Structure formats: structure tokens, C-alpha cells
Amino acid sequence: MNHHEYFKKNPIKLSKNETVKKSLTVGNNAVAFIRMDLGLTQAQMARKCGLQQPTISMIENCERIPSLPMLYRIVNKCGYELTLKVDKIIKE
């Protein structure tokens, strides 16, 4: 399954009440997206990042929430850049 097929089956769903869940979902899906984009297995990605395969699996399946340092490590080791953006919330 390529990353396009993955995100068709596992879309990122956002709503106004899911601010925290939004960031977690994006982080977890980013790991799966990067892995699939590079054509790596979970085991290969884990070795590349100095982690265990079950850790990658738990992150991708939203069973584990990666800390920002862990997410940065995964993203950076795979040749991607992690960018955070903070915006003011405008209440209607």
C-alpha cells in the first residue's frame, strides 16, 4: 500500500473540538506517511531512527503519542524537516 492509498483509508479528520487530537493525528500520520514515502518497512524505519519496530507500529496506530523530540528524531533521521507553527485562535 502506498501513502496515497493509506491516507484514503486513514484520513486525517479534524473538527473544532479536536485541537489536541489534531496535532497527535498529524504526528502519527506523518510517521506513516514518511515511512511509506521512503518505501520502508516499520523495522527498517526503526533501525534508521534507532528505535524498536513496535514503537513505530504503536505510533502509526495511535497507541503511542510521540513526544516532539521523538517526532523530530524520526523526521530528521528520515531526511525530512519538522516545522511547528503557532497561530492565534480567532473565536467567532
N, C-alpha and C positions, 0 to 999 in steps of 0.2 A: 504494500500500500504506500503510495507516495504522499507527500504532505498535503497536496490538494485534496485527495480522497479522504485523508484523516480529518481535515477541518470541515469537510462536507458532513462527515458522520459525527464530529465533535465540535460544533460551532461554539464560538465564544459568545455567551449570552449575557447581555448587560441590561440592567434596569436601574432606575434612580435609587432603589433601596439596596443595591449590591455593591457599594463602594469598595468595601474590603474584599469581598468575593471577586470583584472585577480585577483587582490587582493580582490576586492569587491565581485566578484562572489564566490571566495573561502570562504570568510567570511559569505556570505549569505547562501551558500550551506552547510557550516559547521553547522550552526544553525539547518537547516532542517535535516541534517544527524544525529546530536546528538539527536534531539527530536525523530526521528523515531527509532534510535538505542535503545533508552530507552523505546520506546513504549508509549510515552506521547502524549497527545493532546496539541494543542497550549495553551489552557487555563491552563493545568497542568504545562507546562513548564514555562509559565508566572508567575504563583504563586510561583513556586520553585525559580525563579530568582528575584522576587519582581518587576515584570513588568506587564503591561496590555497585554491581549491576542492580541489586534490589533497591538501592537508593534512587537510581534513575527511574526504575519502574514505579516506585511509590510517588515520586514527584509527578511523573506523567499521568498517573491515575488519581491524582489529587488526594493521596493518602498521606502525603508529607508535604508540608509547605516549606519551600526552600527559603532560607534567610537571604537577605540581599548579598552578603559576602559569598554565600554558596552559589547563588544565581550568577553573580559576577564571574566567579571562578569558572563555572560551566560555560558561560557565554564566551568569555575571553579565551579559554583553552581551545575552543572550537573555532576561533577566528572571527567572532562576531563582537559587536560593541553593545554594551548595556547603557541605555540612556534613560534617565529619570526626568520627568517633567512634573512640576508642581504648578497647578493653576488655582486661582481663587474660584470658589464655587459661588455662582450668582444665583441667589434664591429668587424664585418668581413670586 
